Amino acid sequence: MITPLRFLQLCVLSMVLPPTSATTASDSMLSGGEDGLHAEILRDEAVARLNQLGKVSDADGYLERTFMSPASVRAASLIRAWMEDAGLTTWVDYMGNVHGRVEGLNASAEALLIGSHLDTVVDAGIFDGSLGIISAISALKVLKSNGTLTNLIRPVEVIAFSDEEGVRFQSTFLGSAAVAGILPVSALQISDKSGVNVQDALRENSIAITEENLFRLKYDPQSVWGYIEVHIEQGPVLEWVGFPLGVVKGIAGQTRLKITVRGTQGHAGTVPMSLRQDPMAASAELIILLESLCKSPKDFLSYDGHCNDSTVESLSNSLVCTVGEISTWPSASNVIPGQVTFTVDLRAMDDMGREAALYELSNRMYEICERRSVSCIIERKHDANAVISDSEINFRAKVCSQCCSQENNWRNSR
């Protein structure tokens, strides 16, 4: 646990303290406290807080916190208290994001933003989102404890975003999109499965969001120096290669689809196989098609003006596809379904390649459904372009990660 927190601490030092002060502060932390590094904050307290936040859930037996749910509101209050404990000035904005800020020596300088999301998926792990928030708070608390928090050359702001996962409203990044100024007003009217829209959910928690103050949430890009986030990988690669840390090159572009396949409902015992128009069997073939395309895009994509060698190579290294939800109607064991609905989550670092994969997927899905005498409706529910990480921040992050690895090797050799 101490490695990612130490990493973020070093990043903060390199980005917001003068070089001589950063070196002095880092050396002080290395020599002070149990094992150095202020272990009581960077390890013991952080682990305790992760476990505590992991118990704040709307469900019994597993972790679930969705946008503006009771557990989400309790988590926001807890995070705000921890921010204040670290010496930050706090507030909650009109989208439910929790902010904690320290101005440093120059309040008008471009700010370093650090954060992650406080909402979760259904049956989440305790590190997803929470690690980035608690890491940031702990790193700044260490600076407070050694008296360097007031010496920052630029403001530092920690943000716990209210919604990233999009579980409740199927519209990801409500919190960060509002801060970026790209959340459309229409998003306030998106409804959950109970018919409650985003605006009502906020108002139920005493947040009076309006069209006017939604626009006021946007940060001026000129006021922001950069953004950094510690996040669990949520995959096996780092563990597989034996690395404690990785510095990402960018964020994959993402498309979410809703696929509806309609056939002819019938009795399981009386409709001959040759006469069936079964949307379940068709959906199974569509899902296998999706898996095959993502495993080997070069076997499916044609080389033309929209898809060249570099695009296919990029897709081969980054394209991933998932069917996470599937439902049937009427969902009975002795009934041939009349309708099947499933979701597709498709991601890639190459936006052009992602679009090429979607185009090929759609065409082949329609062909399969036509051959099986069923109808198919493909709806695009969400799109986000890929983003390449800032080169300067990435360089500093790589240096900090190398320092952490060297410190780990030193401690392990003692």
N, C-alpha and C positions, 0 to 999 in steps of 0.2 A: 504493500500500500504506500510506503513512504516514497517509492521511486516516482510515480506520477505526480505526487504532491510536491516533491522536491523539484521535479522538472518545471512545474508551473511557477514555483517560487523563483527559480533561476531566470525564467523568462520574464517575470515581472521585474526582477532586479535589472536585467539587461535593457528593458524597454522604458523604465520610468525613473531610474536613478542615474545621476551622473556617473561616468565610468569609475572614478576613484571611490565614490560612495558605495557603488554596487559591489566593488571588490572587497571593500572593508566589511560591508554588511554580510556578504557571502562567507568571508573568512570567519566572521564572528559566529555565524550560525553553524559553521562546520565544527567549531571548537567548543560550543556551548551546549549544555543539556545532555541528557542521556543519549549516547551514541552520536552527539552533535545533532545538528539539524532541527533543534527544538522538537524532539520526537514526541513530546507530550501533546503538541498541537498537530504536527504533520502526520502523526500516526495514531496515537491512542485516542485523542479527541475526535479526529476525523473518522476513524473506524466506528466509534460509538455513535456519531451523528448519522453516518450512513445506515447503521442498523436501526437507529431510532426513526429516521425518515422512511426506511423500508417497511415499517409497521403502520405507517399512516396510509390506510387503504379503505376503499369503499366496499371491499369484498372480504369475506372470511376465508382464510386458508390460502389466499394468494394476493399478490399486489396488483391493485388497479386504482389509478387516479386519472380521471378524465377532466377535461376543461370545465372549470367552475363547479365541480362536484363537491360535496361536503369534505371529502378527504383532501381534495386539491386546495380548498380554502384553508384547512387546518395546516397543510404543508406550507402554504405561503406565509402564514403567521409565524411558523417555526423558523423558516428561513430568514424572515425579516428580523427576528430576534437575534439570530446568529450573526447577521450582518451588523447589527448595532453593537453586538459584543466585540466585533472586530474593529470598531471605531468608525463605521460608515454611516452616513446620513441616508435614511431610507424613505421610500414612498412606493405606492402601488399605482400604476397608471390605469387608463380607461379600458385597457384590454386585459387587466388582471396580472400584468407582468410585475414582478417585484424587483425594485432597483435599490442598490446600495452604492454610494459614491463617496470618494474622498477627493478633494480638490487639489491637494498638494501645494506647491509653491506658486503655480501659475494657473489659476482657474480658467483662464481664457485659452489655454493651450489645447491642442487636439487631444482627445481622451482615448485611452486604451480601454476597450470593452472586453470583459471576460464573462463567460456564463455558460448556461445550458438550459435544459427544459425541466420543469417540475412535474409535468404530466407523464403518464406512462401508457404503455400498451396494456392489454389484458394479460394477466399472469406474467408480469414483468420481473426482471431481475432488479436487485436493489442498487446496482451501479449505473444503470441507464439514466442519463440526465443528472442524477443526484451527484455523481462523482465530479462532474464539471463545476457544479455550483459549490459544493463543499470544498473542493480543491482551491477554488478562487478565494473563498472566505478564509480558509486556513492560511493560505499564503499571505494574505493581507494582515491577518491577525499576528503572524510572526513579525511582520514589519512594525506593527503597533507595539509588540512586546519589547522590541529592541530599540524603539524610539526613532525609526527611520520613516514611518508612515507619513509624517509631515514634510519630509524632504523630497517628495516625488516631483519630478520636473514636469509632469503632466497629470491631469486628473485620471483616476482609475475608477471604472464603474462596473460593478458586478450586476448581471441581469439574470434572474430566474424566469425564463419565458413560460407563460401560462399554457401554451399549446404548441406542440411540435408534431405529435403523433397523429392528430386528427381522428382519434378513435370515436369521439362522441358525434362530431359533425361532418366527418369524412372530408375535412378541408384542412390539410396540414399547414403548419407554420402560421397560425393566426397571430401568435404573439410576436414573433420576429418579423413577419410581413408588415404588421402595423408599425413597428419601429423603423423598418426600412422604407415605409411610405408606399408600399405596393399592394396593400390590402384594399380591394374594392369595397365601396359602400354596400354593395349587394351582399357581401359576405355576412353582414349583420342579420340578414333575413334567412340564412341557411338554417334549417330545422333538424333536430335530432329525431330519433325513432319515436319519441313521445310527442313530437310536434312543438317542442320548445325551441325557439330560435336563439341565435347567438346573443342578440341584443337583450332578450328576455332573461337569458341565463346570467348575464352580467348584472342586470337590474335586480334580479333576485338576491344578489350579493352586494347590494348597495353601490353598484358602479353604474353611474348614469351615462352610458355611452350614447353619443349622438353623432350624426354625420360630421358636424363641425369639429367636435373634439377628437374624432377619429383621425382627421387630417393633422391635428396638432401633435399627434404621437410621433410623427415622422422626425427622425434625426437629420440634421443638416450634414451631408457627407463631409463637408469641410470642417466639421467639429469633431470628427472621429479619426484618430490616428490608425487604428486597426482593431481587429477582433481576434481573440484566441480562445480556444476551448479544449479542455481535457475531456476525452470521451472513451468509454470502454469500446474495444474493437467490435464486440458482439460477433466475433468470428474466430476461427481456429488458427489463422495464419501466423500471428506473432508467437503464439505458443509453439506452433509447429517448427518455426525457424529458431526459436529460443531467444527472442528479443523481448525485453521488458517494455520497450516503447517503440512507437513508429510515428513518423511525421508525414501526414497525408499530403499528397500533391494537389488534391482538389476534392470536390464533392460531386458525386455522380448525378447526372440528370435523371429524372424519374418521370414515368408516366403510369397512371393508374387507369385501368379499364374496368368496365362492368359489362360482362357478356351475358346476354339473355338468349337462350335457345328454346324455341317452342316447337312441340311436336303434337302428337295425338294421344291423349290420355286413354288408357284402356285397362282391361282386366288382365292380370298377370297370367291367368290360367287358360284364357280362351282366345287370345289374339295370336295367330301364328307368327313365327319369327319373320317370315317373308313379307308379312303385311304391316309390320310395325314401322312407325315413325317415332323412334325413341330418342328424345332429347338427352337422356342420360348417357346412352351409348355414344351419341354424337359428341357430347361434352367431353367424355373420356378421350375420344380421339383428338379433340381440339387441345386438350391439356398435354397429351403426349407430343403433339405437334409443337407446342410451345417449348416443352423441355428439349426436344431435339434441335430446334432452331437456336436456342440459347447455348446449348452445349457445343454446337458446331455451326456457327453462322455462315462460314464460308461455303457450306454445302447448300445453302438456301438463297444467298444474296447474289444478285447479278452485278457484274461490273459495268457501270455506266457513269454518266456524269454526276450522279448522286452517291455513288458507292465505288471507291477505288481501293487499291491495295492497303493504304494506310488506315482507311476506315475499317476494313474487314479485320486487319491485324489488331486495331484498337478494340474492336468488339470481342475478338477472341480472348482478349485479356481482361475485359471488364464487364461484359454483358451478363446480367443475371436476371432471371425471371421467376416469379413465384405466384402460385394460386393459393391464396390464404383463406378464402371463404368460398363455400359452395352450398347452395340450398336447392331443394326440389319441391315441386307442388304436384300432388297433395302430400307427398312424403309419407307414403304408406307402403309396407312391405309387399302387399299383394296388388299394387297398382302401378302400371306403367306411367311414369310421370308425364304430365302435360307440359311442364316448363321446368327448366333448370337455369339457375343464375349463378355465376361465379365471377370472382375478381381476378385481375391480372396486375401484378406489380412488376414493371420492367425498368431496369436501370442500366446506365452505361455512362462512361466518361466522354464519349463522343456523341454529341447531339445529332449530327447528321446520320451517324450510324444507327442511333436509336430510332430515328424516324424511318430509316430504311428497313430496319427490323420490323417495326410496327406496320409498315406498308405491306411487306411480304407476309407477315402474320395474318393481317386482315384479309388479304386476297385468298390465302390458302384456307382460312377458316370458312369463308363464304363458299368456296369450292366444295369443302367437305360437307357443309350443311346442305348444299344443293344436291349433292350425290345421295345424301341420306333422307332427302325429302322433309327437312325441317327448316324452320326459319332461324335467322341469327341477327341479333341487334348488338352492335358494338358501340359503347358509349365511352368517351374519354372524360374521366371524372377529375383528373388532376394532371398538370404538367409543370415541371420545373427544369430549367436548363442546368447543365453542368457548370461548375464554377472552379476555376483554377486558383489555387492558393497564392497569396501575395509572396513574391520572391524574397523580399527583405525579411518578413516575419518568418518565412520558412527557413531561411538561412540561420536566423537566430535560434529558432526552435531546434534545428539540427545540432547546433553547437551545444545547446543546453542538454539535449538528450545524450550527446556523447559524454558530457561532464557527469551526468547521472550514472551512465554505464561505468565510467572510470571509478566513481565513488563506490558503486556497488562492488566492483572488483576489489577495491581496496579494503572495504569492510569484510568481504568474504574471505580475504587472505589473512586477516588478523588472527 
